[in-house]
């Protein structure tokens, strides 16, 4: 005699159904008996793999680290500019290899390298060196007919571009460029590139400080300063640079030595200059900057 199932009351059926949903497995067994990953987990893992393989994860991580390193006033605008000026890390076409296309690509690389170099002040040694490395990679990217590496022509062009975009006169920076430039065919290692970039930025800051000092010497309403006072300041600056020779020969130390000119020493030197019985001949800003920069450049060792 067959036993018919007894129907459960409505409340009990709902409770049983609720327990069944609670213990439902998140993974099912495949034909081989192995548990299969849920569809949602598989999709998530697939998206993460895609971002990782495409380099997006590493790129975003580098961008965020750069924000923390630089700490800009407007982080969102900084990130937008960062992604816009990202260095080229893979070979790119320069317009089917034609010279105009290659020239445009080279200018883009120079612009990106210069942008990275300006992210941190040269006194922030770790951050500046990291940015120098990124700039070096930007310029070292090889094209279809070019092997990876940095040549002297590109290195020298970047130096000239840095100087052109500053307020330093051409006559002031030209002697430095002749010392730290490389020949067009020479291979420029990272160490030489780093030293050249740092020296260039230090000189530009040195010239900017000398220009500010000259403005204090200028006569009211005249675009010139008394030669006696100007020469006294230059002599005092030279003495400060000479005193720093025993400490270090790094360009940054010469900048520091020049910035430590005490007001007492300057005042005494200027008093002696005023008391000297000499005709008051003027000195122009260009001449003052050339003389001040020459004191700095004399300490710089030539490349090679």
Sine and cosine of phi, psi and omega as CSV:
sin_phi,cos_phi,sin_psi,cos_psi,sin_omega,cos_omega
0.00,0.00,0.84,-0.55,-0.04,-1.00
-0.96,0.28,0.62,-0.79,0.02,-1.00
-0.98,-0.18,0.86,-0.51,-0.02,-1.00
-0.99,0.13,0.64,-0.77,0.04,-1.00
-0.92,0.39,0.64,-0.77,0.02,-1.00
-1.00,0.00,0.85,-0.52,-0.01,-1.00
-0.92,0.40,0.66,-0.75,0.03,-1.00
-0.99,0.11,0.47,-0.88,0.09,-1.00
-0.88,0.47,0.36,-0.93,-0.06,-1.00
-0.85,0.53,-0.70,0.71,0.00,-1.00
-0.90,0.44,-0.64,0.77,0.00,-1.00
-0.92,0.38,-0.63,0.77,0.04,-1.00
-0.88,0.47,-0.64,0.77,-0.01,-1.00
-0.92,0.40,-0.61,0.79,0.01,-1.00
-0.92,0.39,-0.65,0.76,0.03,-1.00
-0.90,0.44,-0.69,0.72,0.00,-1.00
-0.89,0.46,-0.61,0.79,0.01,-1.00
-0.91,0.41,-0.65,0.76,0.03,-1.00
-0.91,0.42,-0.61,0.80,0.01,-1.00
-0.89,0.45,-0.65,0.76,0.01,-1.00
-0.93,0.37,-0.54,0.84,-0.04,-1.00
-0.94,0.34,-0.54,0.84,-0.05,-1.00
-0.98,-0.18,0.20,0.98,0.00,-1.00
-0.90,0.43,0.75,-0.66,-0.06,-1.00
-0.95,0.33,0.55,-0.83,0.05,-1.00
-0.99,0.10,-0.27,0.96,0.02,-1.00
-0.80,-0.61,0.60,-0.80,0.01,-1.00
-0.95,-0.32,0.31,-0.95,0.01,-1.00
-1.00,0.04,0.68,-0.73,0.07,-1.00
-0.99,0.11,0.00,-1.00,0.00,-1.00
-0.89,0.45,-0.46,0.89,-0.01,-1.00
-1.00,0.09,-0.02,1.00,0.01,-1.00
1.00,-0.03,-0.05,1.00,-0.01,-1.00
-1.00,0.03,0.61,-0.80,0.02,-1.00
-0.94,0.35,0.66,-0.75,0.01,-1.00
-0.99,-0.17,0.56,-0.83,-0.01,-1.00
-0.96,0.27,0.59,-0.81,0.02,-1.00
-0.88,0.47,0.40,-0.92,-0.06,-1.00
-0.89,0.45,-0.64,0.77,-0.02,-1.00
-0.90,0.44,-0.67,0.74,0.01,-1.00
-0.92,0.40,-0.61,0.79,0.01,-1.00
-0.91,0.42,-0.64,0.77,0.02,-1.00
-0.91,0.42,-0.68,0.74,0.01,-1.00
-0.88,0.47,-0.71,0.70,0.01,-1.00
-0.90,0.43,-0.62,0.78,0.02,-1.00
-0.90,0.43,-0.64,0.77,0.02,-1.00
-0.92,0.40,-0.66,0.75,0.02,-1.00
-0.90,0.44,-0.66,0.75,0.04,-1.00
-0.89,0.46,-0.65,0.76,0.00,-1.00
-0.89,0.46,-0.73,0.68,0.00,-1.00
-0.90,0.43,-0.61,0.79,0.00,-1.00
-0.94,0.35,-0.71,0.70,-0.03,-1.00
-0.93,0.38,-0.52,0.85,0.02,-1.00
-0.98,0.19,-0.14,0.99,0.01,-1.00
1.00,0.10,0.09,1.00,-0.04,-1.00
-0.93,0.37,-0.66,0.75,-0.02,-1.00
-0.87,0.50,-0.74,0.68,0.00,-1.00
-0.92,0.40,-0.59,0.80,0.00,-1.00
-0.91,0.42,-0.71,0.71,0.02,-1.00
-0.91,0.41,-0.63,0.78,0.03,-1.00
-0.89,0.46,-0.70,0.72,0.02,-1.00
-0.89,0.45,-0.62,0.79,0.00,-1.00
-0.91,0.42,-0.69,0.73,0.00,-1.00
-0.92,0.40,-0.62,0.79,0.06,-1.00
-0.90,0.44,-0.60,0.80,0.03,-1.00
-0.92,0.40,-0.59,0.80,0.05,-1.00
-0.90,0.43,-0.70,0.71,0.01,-1.00
-0.91,0.40,-0.54,0.84,-0.01,-1.00
-0.95,0.30,-0.66,0.75,-0.07,-1.00
-1.00,0.03,-0.56,0.83,-0.03,-1.00
0.78,0.62,0.89,0.45,-0.01,-1.00
-0.95,0.30,0.30,-0.96,0.02,-1.00
-0.94,0.35,-0.54,0.84,0.01,-1.00
-0.84,-0.54,1.00,0.02,-0.08,-1.00
-0.87,0.49,-0.62,0.79,-0.04,-1.00
-0.91,0.41,-0.72,0.70,0.04,-1.00
-0.90,0.45,-0.59,0.81,0.05,-1.00
-0.88,0.47,-0.70,0.71,0.01,-1.00
-0.90,0.44,-0.65,0.76,0.02,-1.00
-0.88,0.48,-0.68,0.73,0.02,-1.00
-0.94,0.35,-0.56,0.83,0.01,-1.00
-0.89,0.46,-0.76,0.65,-0.01,-1.00
-0.92,0.39,-0.52,0.86,0.02,-1.00
-0.94,0.35,-0.52,0.85,-0.07,-1.00
-0.94,-0.35,0.47,0.88,0.01,-1.00
-0.89,0.46,0.61,-0.79,0.00,-1.00
-0.94,0.34,0.54,-0.84,0.07,-1.00
-0.98,0.20,0.88,-0.47,-0.03,-1.00
-0.94,-0.33,0.02,1.00,0.02,-1.00
-0.71,-0.70,0.43,-0.90,0.00,-1.00
-0.86,0.52,0.64,-0.77,0.00,-1.00
-0.75,-0.66,0.41,-0.91,-0.01,-1.00
-0.99,0.15,0.65,-0.76,0.02,-1.00
-0.97,-0.25,0.66,0.75,0.00,-1.00
0.99,0.17,0.79,0.61,0.02,-1.00
0.89,0.46,0.43,0.90,0.09,-1.00
0.99,0.15,0.07,1.00,-0.01,-1.00
-0.97,0.24,0.50,-0.87,-0.04,-1.00
-0.82,0.57,-0.69,0.73,0.03,-1.00
-0.85,0.52,-0.65,0.76,0.02,-1.00
-0.91,0.40,-0.67,0.75,0.03,-1.00
-0.91,0.42,-0.61,0.79,0.02,-1.00
-0.91,0.42,-0.66,0.75,0.03,-1.00
-0.89,0.45,-0.68,0.73,0.02,-1.00
-0.89,0.46,-0.64,0.77,0.01,-1.00
-0.91,0.42,-0.65,0.76,0.03,-1.00
-0.91,0.41,-0.59,0.80,0.06,-1.00
-0.90,0.43,-0.67,0.75,0.02,-1.00
-0.91,0.42,-0.65,0.76,0.04,-1.00
-0.89,0.46,-0.66,0.75,0.02,-1.00
-0.90,0.44,-0.67,0.74,0.02,-1.00
-0.92,0.38,-0.65,0.76,0.03,-1.00
-0.89,0.46,-0.69,0.73,0.01,-1.00
-0.91,0.42,-0.60,0.80,0.02,-1.00
-0.89,0.45,-0.69,0.72,0.02,-1.00
-0.91,0.42,-0.63,0.78,-0.02,-1.00
-0.91,0.42,-0.47,0.88,-0.04,-1.00
-1.00,0.01,0.02,1.00,-0.04,-1.00
-0.93,0.37,-0.53,0.85,-0.04,-1.00
-0.71,-0.70,0.57,-0.82,0.04,-1.00
-0.93,0.37,0.50,-0.87,-0.06,-1.00
-0.90,0.43,-0.34,0.94,0.04,-1.00
-0.96,0.29,-0.36,0.93,0.09,-1.00
-0.99,0.11,0.99,0.12,-0.27,-0.96
-0.84,0.54,-0.77,0.63,-0.05,-1.00
-0.90,0.43,-0.75,0.66,-0.01,-1.00
-0.89,0.45,-0.68,0.73,-0.01,-1.00
-0.90,0.44,-0.69,0.73,0.01,-1.00
-0.90,0.44,-0.61,0.79,0.06,-1.00
-0.89,0.45,-0.68,0.74,0.00,-1.00
-0.93,0.37,-0.56,0.83,0.08,-1.00
-0.89,0.46,-0.65,0.76,0.03,-1.00
-0.89,0.45,-0.65,0.76,0.04,-1.00
-0.91,0.41,-0.68,0.73,0.03,-1.00
-0.89,0.46,-0.63,0.78,0.03,-1.00
-0.89,0.46,-0.65,0.76,0.03,-1.00
-0.92,0.40,-0.61,0.79,0.03,-1.00
-0.85,0.53,-0.70,0.72,-0.07,-1.00
-0.99,0.14,-0.32,0.95,-0.04,-1.00
-1.00,0.00,-0.06,1.00,-0.02,-1.00
-0.89,0.46,0.75,-0.66,-0.01,-1.00
-1.00,0.02,0.51,-0.86,0.07,-1.00
-0.98,-0.18,-0.33,-0.94,-0.04,-1.00
-0.91,0.42,-0.61,0.79,-0.07,-1.00
-0.90,-0.43,0.33,0.95,-0.05,-1.00
-0.74,-0.67,0.77,-0.64,0.03,-1.00
-0.98,0.20,0.51,-0.86,0.03,-1.00
-0.86,0.50,0.61,-0.79,-0.02,-1.00
0.59,-0.81,0.30,-0.96,-0.03,-1.00
-0.92,-0.40,0.79,-0.61,0.02,-1.00
-0.98,-0.17,0.24,-0.97,-0.05,-1.00
-0.90,0.43,-0.49,0.87,-0.01,-1.00
-0.90,0.43,-0.73,0.69,0.01,-1.00
-0.92,0.39,-0.66,0.75,0.02,-1.00
-0.87,0.50,-0.73,0.69,-0.01,-1.00
-0.92,0.39,-0.59,0.81,0.02,-1.00
-0.90,0.43,-0.62,0.79,0.04,-1.00
-0.91,0.42,-0.66,0.75,0.05,-1.00
-0.87,0.50,-0.71,0.71,0.00,-1.00
-0.90,0.44,-0.61,0.79,0.00,-1.00
-0.93,0.38,-0.64,0.77,0.05,-1.00
-0.87,0.49,-0.69,0.72,-0.02,-1.00
-0.94,0.34,-0.60,0.80,0.00,-1.00
-0.91,0.42,-0.57,0.82,-0.04,-1.00
-0.99,0.13,-0.01,1.00,0.07,-1.00
-0.99,-0.11,0.04,-1.00,0.01,-1.00
-1.00,-0.06,0.06,1.00,-0.02,-1.00
-0.96,0.28,0.72,-0.70,0.04,-1.00
-0.89,0.46,0.46,-0.89,-0.02,-1.00
-0.87,0.50,-0.65,0.76,-0.03,-1.00
-0.91,0.42,-0.37,0.93,-0.02,-1.00
-0.99,0.15,-0.67,0.74,-0.09,-1.00
-1.00,0.01,-0.32,0.95,-0.05,-1.00
-0.85,0.53,-0.69,0.72,0.02,-1.00
-0.87,0.49,-0.59,0.81,0.04,-1.00
-0.92,0.39,-0.69,0.72,-0.01,-1.00
-0.87,0.49,-0.60,0.80,0.02,-1.00
-0.91,0.42,-0.44,0.90,-0.03,-1.00
-0.99,0.12,-0.60,0.80,-0.16,-0.99
-0.95,-0.31,-0.03,1.00,0.06,-1.00
-0.96,0.28,0.30,-0.95,0.07,-1.00
-0.88,-0.48,0.33,-0.94,0.09,-1.00
-0.93,0.36,0.45,-0.89,-0.09,-1.00
-0.84,0.54,-0.62,0.79,-0.11,-0.99
-1.00,0.05,-0.12,0.99,-0.06,-1.00
-0.97,0.25,0.58,-0.82,0.12,-0.99
-1.00,0.09,0.74,-0.67,-0.07,-1.00
-0.96,-0.28,0.94,-0.34,0.06,-1.00
-0.95,0.30,0.22,-0.98,-0.06,-1.00
-0.88,0.47,-0.62,0.79,-0.01,-1.00
-0.88,0.48,-0.69,0.73,0.03,-1.00
-0.92,0.39,-0.65,0.76,0.02,-1.00
-0.87,0.49,-0.71,0.71,-0.02,-1.00
-0.90,0.44,-0.71,0.70,-0.01,-1.00
-0.90,0.45,-0.65,0.76,0.00,-1.00
-0.91,0.42,-0.68,0.73,0.01,-1.00
-0.90,0.44,-0.71,0.71,-0.02,-1.00
-0.90,0.44,-0.71,0.70,0.00,-1.00
-0.87,0.49,-0.66,0.75,-0.01,-1.00
-0.90,0.44,-0.73,0.68,-0.02,-1.00
-0.92,0.39,-0.59,0.81,0.02,-1.00
-0.92,0.40,-0.68,0.73,0.02,-1.00
-0.88,0.47,-0.67,0.74,0.00,-1.00
-0.88,0.47,-0.61,0.79,0.06,-1.00
-0.94,0.34,-0.61,0.79,0.05,-1.00
-0.87,0.50,-0.69,0.72,0.01,-1.00
-0.92,0.40,-0.62,0.78,0.02,-1.00
-0.89,0.45,-0.64,0.77,0.04,-1.00
-0.93,0.36,-0.63,0.78,0.05,-1.00
-0.90,0.44,-0.59,0.80,0.03,-1.00
-0.91,0.41,-0.65,0.76,0.04,-1.00
-0.90,0.43,-0.60,0.80,0.04,-1.00
-0.92,0.40,-0.62,0.79,0.01,-1.00
-0.91,0.41,-0.58,0.82,0.00,-1.00
-0.88,0.47,-0.48,0.88,0.06,-1.00
-0.96,0.29,-0.40,0.92,-0.02,-1.00
-1.00,-0.01,-0.27,0.96,-0.05,-1.00
-0.89,0.45,0.62,-0.78,0.08,-1.00
-0.96,0.27,0.61,-0.79,-0.01,-1.00
-0.85,0.53,0.79,-0.61,0.03,-1.00
0.99,0.16,-0.05,1.00,-0.01,-1.00
-0.86,-0.50,0.59,-0.81,0.03,-1.00
-1.00,-0.04,0.72,0.70,-0.01,-1.00
-0.40,-0.92,0.34,-0.94,0.01,-1.00
-0.81,-0.58,0.39,-0.92,0.02,-1.00
-0.89,0.46,0.75,-0.66,-0.07,-1.00
-0.91,0.42,-0.58,0.81,-0.01,-1.00
-0.90,0.44,-0.70,0.72,0.01,-1.00
-0.93,0.37,-0.67,0.75,-0.02,-1.00
-0.89,0.45,-0.69,0.72,-0.01,-1.00
-0.93,0.38,-0.56,0.83,0.06,-1.00
-0.90,0.44,-0.64,0.77,0.05,-1.00
-0.91,0.41,-0.67,0.74,0.00,-1.00
-0.90,0.44,-0.64,0.77,0.03,-1.00
-0.90,0.43,-0.64,0.77,0.04,-1.00
-0.92,0.40,-0.63,0.77,0.04,-1.00
-0.90,0.43,-0.65,0.76,0.03,-1.00
-0.90,0.44,-0.63,0.78,0.05,-1.00
-0.89,0.45,-0.61,0.79,0.03,-1.00
-0.92,0.39,-0.62,0.79,0.02,-1.00
-0.94,0.35,-0.63,0.78,0.03,-1.00
-0.91,0.42,-0.60,0.80,0.00,-1.00
-0.92,0.39,-0.41,0.91,-0.01,-1.00
-1.00,0.06,0.01,1.00,-0.04,-1.00
-0.90,0.44,-0.61,0.79,-0.07,-1.00
-0.95,0.30,-0.35,0.94,-0.05,-1.00
-0.99,0.16,-0.81,0.58,-0.05,-1.00
-0.26,-0.97,0.39,-0.92,0.04,-1.00
-0.96,-0.27,0.21,0.98,0.02,-1.00
-0.96,0.28,0.63,-0.77,-0.01,-1.00
-0.83,0.55,-0.60,0.80,-0.02,-1.00
-0.88,0.47,-0.54,0.84,0.00,-1.00
-0.95,0.32,-0.53,0.85,0.08,-1.00
-0.93,0.37,-0.61,0.80,0.06,-1.00
-0.90,0.44,-0.67,0.75,0.01,-1.00
-0.91,0.42,-0.64,0.77,0.01,-1.00
-0.90,0.44,-0.64,0.77,0.02,-1.00
-0.92,0.39,-0.54,0.84,-0.03,-1.00
-0.97,0.22,-0.20,0.98,-0.03,-1.00
-1.00,-0.04,0.25,0.97,0.05,-1.00
-0.88,0.47,0.90,-0.43,-0.03,-1.00
-0.97,0.25,0.52,-0.85,0.02,-1.00
-0.89,0.45,-0.50,0.87,0.00,-1.00
-0.91,0.41,-0.73,0.68,-0.01,-1.00
-0.90,0.43,-0.64,0.77,0.04,-1.00
-0.91,0.41,-0.68,0.73,-0.02,-1.00
-0.89,0.45,-0.68,0.73,0.02,-1.00
-0.90,0.45,-0.68,0.74,0.00,-1.00
-0.90,0.44,-0.65,0.76,0.00,-1.00
-0.95,0.32,-0.56,0.83,0.07,-1.00
-0.90,0.44,-0.68,0.73,0.03,-1.00
-0.90,0.44,-0.60,0.80,0.00,-1.00
-0.92,0.39,-0.62,0.78,-0.01,-1.00
-0.93,0.36,-0.61,0.80,-0.03,-1.00
-0.96,0.27,-0.31,0.95,-0.01,-1.00
-0.92,0.40,0.63,-0.77,-0.01,-1.00
-1.00,0.06,0.97,0.24,0.01,-1.00
-0.73,-0.68,0.52,-0.85,0.05,-1.00
-0.91,0.41,0.61,-0.79,-0.04,-1.00
-0.99,0.17,1.00,0.05,0.05,-1.00
-1.00,-0.05,0.56,-0.83,-0.06,-1.00
-1.00,0.03,0.33,-0.94,0.09,-1.00
-0.78,-0.63,0.78,-0.63,-0.03,-1.00
-0.98,0.22,0.26,-0.97,0.01,-1.00
-0.89,0.45,-0.68,0.73,-0.02,-1.00
-0.87,0.49,-0.69,0.72,0.00,-1.00
-0.91,0.42,-0.66,0.75,0.01,-1.00
-0.88,0.47,-0.71,0.70,-0.02,-1.00
-0.92,0.40,-0.62,0.79,0.03,-1.00
-0.89,0.45,-0.68,0.74,0.00,-1.00
-0.92,0.38,-0.66,0.75,0.01,-1.00
-0.91,0.41,-0.70,0.72,0.01,-1.00
-0.91,0.42,-0.56,0.83,0.02,-1.00
-0.88,0.47,-0.58,0.82,0.05,-1.00
-0.89,0.46,-0.64,0.77,0.01,-1.00
-0.95,0.31,-0.74,0.67,-0.09,-1.00
-0.91,0.42,-0.48,0.87,0.02,-1.00
-0.88,0.47,-0.40,0.92,-0.01,-1.00
-1.00,0.03,-0.22,0.97,-0.08,-1.00
-0.99,0.13,0.76,-0.66,0.05,-1.00
-0.99,0.16,0.70,-0.71,0.02,-1.00
-0.92,0.38,0.47,-0.88,0.02,-1.00
-0.92,0.39,0.71,-0.71,0.03,-1.00
1.00,0.10,0.00,0.00,0.00,0.00
